[in-house]
């Protein structure tokens, strides 16, 4: 939920990644991330562990089109 989204935004900023995340109606968190492949791999390791108190059940990934001129990572509502 909320803590996980802020954890994700903080990690993305630390790694210099861009994209977004949000909660879904079924209590999941979804998002998109852009950056160098090796940095994204490290980011996913952090996200798969989650913040203290969070329980990550399953991390799913898929390739998407690059969004040009994206400048930061945001939390969407």
KEGU-260449 format. One record per atom (N, C-alpha, C): residue in one letter; atom name; y, x, z. Coordinates in nm, 3 decimals, always signed. Atoms other than C-alpha are relative to their C-alpha. Layout:
! KEGU-260449
 residu atome      c2      c1      c3
      A    CA       Y       X       Z
...
//
This chain:
! KEGU-260449
 residu atome      c2      c1      c3
      X     N  -0.117  +0.080  +0.000
      X    CA  +0.000  +0.000  +0.000
      X     C  +0.125  +0.085  +0.000
      X     N  -0.132  -0.061  -0.002
      X    CA  +0.349  +0.107  +0.088
      X     C  -0.007  +0.150  +0.029
      X     N  +0.011  -0.143  -0.033
      X    CA  +0.259  +0.439  +0.254
      X     C  -0.059  +0.080  -0.114
      X     N  +0.064  -0.072  +0.110
      X    CA  +0.039  +0.533  -0.038
      X     C  +0.097  +0.019  -0.116
      X     N  -0.097  -0.014  +0.109
      X    CA  +0.315  +0.466  -0.292
      X     C  +0.099  +0.111  +0.029
      X     N  -0.097  -0.104  -0.035
      X    CA  +0.561  +0.687  -0.103
      X     C  -0.065  +0.138  +0.002
      X     N  +0.077  -0.124  +0.006
      X    CA  +0.294  +0.956  -0.062
      X     C  -0.012  +0.046  -0.145
      X     N  +0.015  -0.032  +0.143
      X    CA  +0.234  +0.941  -0.438
      X     C  +0.131  +0.048  -0.059
      X     N  -0.130  -0.041  +0.052
      X    CA  +0.605  +0.962  -0.519
      X     C  +0.037  +0.138  +0.051
      X     N  -0.032  -0.131  -0.058
      X    CA  +0.648  +1.258  -0.283
      X     C  -0.081  +0.111  -0.068
      X     N  +0.085  -0.100  +0.066
      X    CA  +0.353  +1.446  -0.435
      X     C  +0.044  +0.023  -0.145
      X     N  -0.045  -0.013  +0.138
      X    CA  +0.473  +1.374  -0.790
      X     C  +0.127  +0.084  -0.007
      X     N  -0.124  -0.078  -0.003
      X    CA  +0.818  +1.513  -0.702
      X     C  -0.029  +0.147  +0.030
      X     N  +0.037  -0.138  -0.032
      X    CA  +0.661  +1.824  -0.547
      X     C  -0.055  +0.073  -0.122
      X     N  +0.062  -0.060  +0.118
      X    CA  +0.466  +1.888  -0.867
      X     C  +0.089  -0.006  -0.124
      X     N  -0.089  +0.011  +0.115
      X    CA  +0.757  +1.802  -1.099
      X     C  -0.053  -0.095  -0.106
      X     N  +0.059  +0.097  +0.093
      X    CA  +0.569  +1.510  -1.257
      X     C  +0.091  -0.123  -0.012
      X     N  -0.076  +0.123  +0.021
      X    CA  +0.722  +1.192  -1.398
      X     C  -0.097  -0.117  -0.012
      X     N  +0.082  +0.120  +0.015
      X    CA  +0.597  +0.834  -1.409
      X     C  +0.040  -0.106  +0.099
      X     N  -0.027  +0.110  -0.092
      X    CA  +0.566  +0.538  -1.175
      X     C  -0.129  -0.043  +0.069
      X     N  +0.113  +0.067  -0.064
      X    CA  +0.340  +0.351  -0.932
      X     C  +0.049  -0.131  +0.060
      X     N  -0.033  +0.130  -0.060
      X    CA  +0.329  -0.002  -0.787
      X     C  -0.126  -0.061  +0.061
      X     N  +0.111  +0.077  -0.054
      X    CA  +0.112  -0.235  -0.583
      X     C  -0.035  -0.110  -0.099
      X     N  +0.044  +0.112  +0.083
      X    CA  -0.095  -0.493  -0.768
      X     C  -0.029  -0.119  +0.092
      X     N  +0.030  +0.118  -0.083
      X    CA  -0.163  -0.851  -0.650
      X     C  -0.134  +0.008  +0.073
      X     N  +0.132  -0.011  -0.063
      X    CA  -0.521  -0.749  -0.561
      X     C  -0.011  +0.121  +0.093
      X     N  -0.006  -0.106  -0.101
      X    CA  -0.413  -0.482  -0.307
      X     C  -0.043  +0.137  -0.049
      X     N  +0.024  -0.133  +0.055
      X    CA  -0.455  -0.184  -0.537
      X     C  +0.134  +0.063  -0.033
      X     N  -0.120  -0.071  +0.047
      X    CA  -0.203  +0.078  -0.644
      X     C  -0.032  +0.051  -0.139
      X     N  +0.018  -0.048  +0.136
      X    CA  -0.162  +0.153  -1.014
      X     C  +0.125  +0.077  -0.042
      X     N  -0.116  -0.074  +0.048
      X    CA  +0.064  +0.385  -1.208
      X     C  -0.030  +0.085  -0.120
      X     N  +0.012  -0.095  +0.110
      X    CA  +0.124  +0.637  -1.481
      X     C  +0.066  +0.130  +0.044
      X     N  -0.052  -0.131  -0.036
      X    CA  +0.188  +1.008  -1.451
      X     C  +0.005  +0.088  -0.125
      X     N  -0.013  -0.092  +0.114
      X    CA  +0.310  +1.270  -1.700
      X     C  +0.030  +0.141  +0.051
      X     N  -0.024  -0.140  -0.032
      X    CA  +0.308  +1.646  -1.685
      X     C  -0.108  +0.086  -0.063
      X     N  +0.102  -0.092  +0.052
      X    CA  +0.098  +1.952  -1.764
      X     C  -0.136  -0.036  +0.058
      X     N  +0.135  +0.042  -0.039
      X    CA  -0.276  +1.884  -1.749
      X     C  -0.048  +0.066  +0.128
      X     N  +0.051  -0.070  -0.119
      X    CA  -0.353  +2.149  -1.486
      X     C  +0.074  -0.045  +0.126
      X     N  -0.075  +0.050  -0.115
      X    CA  -0.078  +2.016  -1.258
      X     C  -0.046  -0.141  +0.034
      X     N  +0.050  +0.136  -0.023
      X    CA  -0.198  +1.658  -1.302
      X     C  -0.135  +0.005  +0.071
      X     N  +0.129  -0.015  -0.067
      X    CA  -0.547  +1.773  -1.200
      X     C  +0.018  +0.023  +0.150
      X     N  -0.029  -0.027  -0.141
      X    CA  -0.407  +1.910  -0.872
      X     C  +0.057  -0.124  +0.068
      X     N  -0.059  +0.123  -0.052
      X    CA  -0.201  +1.594  -0.821
      X     C  -0.110  -0.103  +0.030
      X     N  +0.108  +0.097  -0.021
      X    CA  -0.514  +1.377  -0.862
      X     C  -0.087  +0.038  +0.120
      X     N  +0.075  -0.042  -0.119
      X    CA  -0.695  +1.587  -0.599
      X     C  +0.071  -0.049  +0.126
      X     N  -0.077  +0.047  -0.116
      X    CA  -0.415  +1.507  -0.353
      X     C  -0.007  -0.152  +0.013
      X     N  +0.000  +0.146  -0.002
      X    CA  -0.405  +1.140  -0.449
      X     C  -0.137  -0.054  +0.039
      X     N  +0.135  +0.044  -0.033
      X    CA  -0.782  +1.106  -0.420
      X     C  -0.025  +0.010  +0.151
      X     N  +0.011  -0.012  -0.146
      X    CA  -0.754  +1.223  -0.057
      X     C  +0.090  -0.101  +0.069
      X     N  -0.094  +0.097  -0.055
      X    CA  -0.453  +0.998  +0.008
      X     C  +0.070  +0.052  +0.124
      X     N  -0.070  -0.038  -0.123
      X    CA  -0.215  +1.012  +0.303
      X     C  -0.085  -0.034  +0.122
      X     N  +0.072  +0.030  -0.124
      X    CA  -0.335  +1.003  +0.663
      X     C  +0.004  -0.151  +0.024
      X     N  +0.008  +0.143  -0.026
      X    CA  -0.452  +0.652  +0.745
      X     C  -0.033  -0.085  -0.122
      X     N  +0.034  +0.076  +0.122
      X    CA  -0.517  +0.552  +0.383
      X     C  -0.148  +0.017  -0.031
      X     N  +0.139  -0.008  +0.044
      X    CA  -0.855  +0.483  +0.236
      X     C  -0.003  -0.017  -0.151
      X     N  +0.011  +0.006  +0.145
      X    CA  -0.897  +0.569  -0.131
      X     C  -0.146  -0.030  -0.033
      X     N  +0.135  +0.043  +0.034
      X    CA  -1.200  +0.384  -0.264
      X     C  -0.042  +0.059  -0.133
      X     N  +0.036  -0.046  +0.134
      X    CA  -1.190  +0.481  -0.630
      X     C  +0.126  +0.036  -0.076
      X     N  -0.111  -0.044  +0.083
      X    CA  -0.952  +0.679  -0.849
      X     C  -0.046  -0.005  -0.145
      X     N  +0.034  +0.014  +0.141
      X    CA  -0.966  +0.577  -1.214
      X     C  +0.113  +0.057  -0.084
      X     N  -0.102  -0.057  +0.090
      X    CA  -0.786  +0.759  -1.496
      X     C  -0.032  -0.037  -0.144
      X     N  +0.014  +0.020  +0.144
      X    CA  -0.727  +0.702  -1.865
      X     C  +0.118  +0.066  -0.069
      X     N  -0.107  -0.063  +0.079
      X    CA  -0.522  +0.874  -2.135
      X     C  +0.092  -0.109  -0.055
      X     N  -0.100  +0.093  +0.053
      X    CA  -0.201  +0.701  -2.245
      X     C  +0.097  +0.076  -0.089
      X     N  -0.105  -0.060  +0.083
      X    CA  +0.081  +0.760  -2.491
      X     C  +0.107  +0.062  +0.090
      X     N  -0.108  -0.066  -0.073
      X    CA  +0.354  +0.999  -2.373
      X     C  +0.127  -0.083  -0.014
      X     N  -0.128  +0.070  +0.000
      X    CA  +0.680  +0.831  -2.277
      X     C  +0.109  +0.106  -0.009
      X     N  -0.103  -0.101  +0.023
      X    CA  +0.964  +1.039  -2.421
      X     C  +0.119  -0.022  +0.094
      X     N  -0.123  +0.000  -0.081
      X    CA  +1.269  +1.127  -2.208
      X     C  -0.017  -0.058  +0.140
      X     N  +0.019  +0.043  -0.138
      X    CA  +1.112  +1.019  -1.880
      X     C  +0.045  +0.113  +0.091
      X     N  -0.063  -0.105  -0.079
      X    CA  +1.300  +1.206  -1.608
      X     C  -0.047  +0.009  +0.145
      X     N  +0.039  -0.003  -0.139
      X    CA  +1.151  +1.115  -1.269
      X     C  -0.119  -0.090  +0.025
      X     N  +0.109  +0.088  -0.042
      X    CA  +0.878  +0.935  -1.077
      X     C  +0.061  -0.108  +0.088
      X     N  -0.059  +0.110  -0.076
      X    CA  +0.963  +0.592  -0.939
      X     C  -0.106  -0.094  +0.055
      X     N  +0.083  +0.108  -0.054
      X    CA  +0.813  +0.319  -0.727
      X     C  +0.052  -0.129  -0.060
      X     N  -0.039  +0.129  +0.059
      X    CA  +0.814  -0.012  -0.909
      X     C  -0.046  -0.113  +0.089
      X     N  +0.034  +0.119  -0.081
      X    CA  +0.800  -0.354  -0.750
      X     C  -0.064  -0.105  -0.087
//
